[in-house]
Amino acid sequence: MYLNPESTFSLMGFLDDVKRLTELRVKLMNETANRAPSLIKAIEDRNSEGYVGLIAEYKRVSPSGVIRLDLDAYGYFSQVSPYATGFSVLTEPFFFTGHPLFIRIASMFNKPILYKDFVIHESQVEEAYSNGASAILIIYRLLNGNIGWLVDAARRRGLEPLIEVDNVKDAADAAKDYPEFMIGVNSRDLGDLSISLERSIDIIRAIRGRGVLVIAESGVRGKSDAEVLAKEGVNAILVGTALMRNPTLAKELHEVRVG
């Protein structure tokens, strides 16, 4: 088969990239994972400086469809790391094309790491722990509020629970029962997948001032959205889609001050 010079150079460039990332993958697969720093402390430290924390999420696919498949995990974390308080890493493989290996790549940057999956079993807690995550997502609605056993399993492994809610009642119950943890307010309704910052604000107002760290999840498209949430009293914002599409946005979000 005849290949013109341009296509040959393109092919070699691709192979160089594949080789570089494969070497990294093999290296990380054979190393013991280091524990990432505390996400709670990192957010509190950022707040003490007068700023909202930024949790940058690596998410190639969302319930709304494909976001971006051409941005590898190392490249993404490299770009957002100077501005991120911590990372969120999707590990769910079927709906989000995630993988635990992305946690190990994130750990190279010495930032707190949230293991993000639909956690329903202690084996997932072990997966988060063994790959070096420092926090784990627990979705209140997924387990109909029966999360105590999972919170205990996470704490036994030294993982910080981030309890995700998408309605006022669940938020109030979670804040009452787990005041020492982070509450993640998802602007996406987990039933019909609609997104509403207004709904998030209602939830935030129901739990702010109760001692919990409030993390706004989903729906932040830019700095103006983040500033609205900051004025409502959130301690950090978790941003996936907008940063995946434009990692340089991290610099602007890094500058959002607490309300």
N, C-alpha and C positions, 0 to 999 in steps of 0.2 A: 504494500500500500504506500502511495506517495504522500509525504507530509511536507508542506511548504515550511520554510524557516519560522514563520510567525507561529504556526500551530505547534511546532516543535518546542519553541521557547515557552509557549503557554503551558504545554504539557509538563515540561520540566519545572516550571514555577509551581504548578499544582502539586507535583510529586514532592518538591521541597517542603511545601507547607504540610502535606500529609505526613511526611517523615518526621518533621519537627514535632508535630502534635502527637504522633504515635510514640516517639521516644519519651515525651513527657508523660503520656498515659502509662506506658510500661514502668517508668520510674516510680510514679505515684502508686501504682498497683502493688509494688513490691516494698513499699515503705510503710512503717507504722505511722498512723495519722497522729498529728499533734493536736491537742485540744485548743480550739479557738477561744479567744478572750470572751468575757461576759458581755452579752448584748445589753443587759439592764444597766450595768455600770457605764458602758460607752454612751448610752442615751442620756443617762443622768449627767455625765461629764459634759456632754455637748450642750445640754440644757443650762448647766451652770455657767457656760460661756455666753449664754444668751441666744442660742440657736436651736432650731428644731433638728432632731436627728434625721438622717437620710439612710434608709435601708434600700440598697439597690438590688433589684431582683433580676436573676438570670432566668428568663422565661421565653422560650422560642415559640411556643404555641399557647394559646389561651382558649377558653370556651367560645370566644368570638371567631377563632380561626387562626391561621398561621400569622405570626408576627414577623419573625425573621429567622432564617435558617443559615444565613451566610456569615454570621458573627459567632466565632468560636468562644468558648467560655474564658479561656486565658486572655484573648483579645478584649473581651468585654470587661473583665475585672481589672485589667491593666488600665483601661481608659477611665473607669469610674472610681477606682480605689483612692485617688488623692482627695476625693470629696465625700466619700461614703462613710457613714458611721459604722455600718455593717452591711453584710450581704444576706440576701434570701436566695435559696437555691431550690428550684423545683426538681424533685426526684421521681415524680410519678411518670411512668414510661408511656402509657397508652394514650392519654388525653393531652399530655403536656410535653411529650418526648424528653422527659427528664432522665437523670441518671445520678446515682450516688457519687460517681467519679467527679462530677462537677463540684461537689463539696471539697474534695481533696485539692482540686485546682484552686478553688477560692481560698483554701487555707494557706496557700503560698504567700498571701498578702497580709497575713497577721491581723485580720479583722474578725469581729464576731460573725458567726454564721448561723442562720436559721435554716433548719431542715424543714422543707415544706412539702408535705404530702398529705394524703387523706389517711391519717393515722388511726388505725383501729385495732392494732395488735402490738404486744410488747416486742415482737421481732423487729418492728420498724423503729422502736426506741433504740434497740441494739444496733440497728443499721446506722442511725444518726450518730450514736456514740462512737461506733467503731470507725467511722469516717471522719471524725473530728469536729462535728457540729457542736455549738455551745448552747443552742436553743432549738426548740421543736414546736411546730404548729399543732395545736389541738383545736379542732373545729367543734364547737359546742353543739351545734345543730346536728352534726353528723351522727353523734352518739346520744341524741335526745337529752342532752344535759348530764348524762351518766359518765362523767369524765374523771371522777375522783381516783379511780384505780389507775388511769393513764397518767394523771398528774403525779401520783406516787411513784409510778414506774420511771417517769422522767427524772424526778428528783433523786431517786436512788442512783441514777447514773450521772448526777450532777448537771443535768440539762435544765435550762430555764424554759418553762412553758410560756408560750404566747397563745392565749385562749382567744379564738376568733369567734365573733358574733356578727349577726346581720340584722338584729332587731332589738328594740328597746327592752323587752322583757328578759331575753337571754342575757343581755348586757348587764342589766341590774342584778340578776341572779349570780352571774359570774363575778361581778365586782364585789358582791357581798360575801361570796364563799371563798374567793381567792384574791384578797386585797393586796397580797405581796407580789403578784405576778403582773405580766403585761396583758392588756386586753386589746386585741386587734379588732378594729371596727371596719368591716368589709362593706364598701359601698355597693357591692354586687349582691343582689338577692340570690341566695343559693338555691332557691326554688325555680325561679323563671329566668335567672341570669341577667336581669336588668340592672343597670348601674344608675345610682342616684346619689350625688353628693349631699343633696338636701336630706335624704334619709340618714346618711352618715352623721350629719350635723345634729339631727334629733337624737340619735343614739349617744353621740359624744356629750351632749348637754345633760343626758340622763345619768352619766357616770363620772363626769369630770369633778374634781375636788374630793373624790373618795379614796385617794391615796394610790390608786393604781396608775401605772404608766399606760397612756392611751396611744395606740398606734393606728393611724389612718391607713387603710389598705384599699387599693384599686381606685381608679377614676381620676387620678391626678395627671392632668395633661400638660401642665406647665407651672411656672412660678406663681401665677395668679391663683390657681386652685390651691396650691400649697399655702399661700398666705391666708386665704380664707380659712383653711383648716387650722392654721397656727393661731389665728385670732379666737378660734373656738376652744383652744386649750390643749391641742394634741401635743404629745411629747416627741413624736416622730412620725414620719410618713414613709410608707413602703411603696415604691414605684417600680413597676415592671415594664409594661408595654411602652410607655413614653420614653424610657431610658434605653430600651432595646432598639427602638427606632432611631434614637438620637442620643448616644451616650454623652455627648458634650453638654446636654441639658443638666447633667449632674452638678456642674459648676454653679449654675443659677440656683438650683434647689439647695445647694450647700449654704447659700447665703440667706435663707429664710430665717427670720428671727422669731423667737417665741412670742406669743400674743401678749 
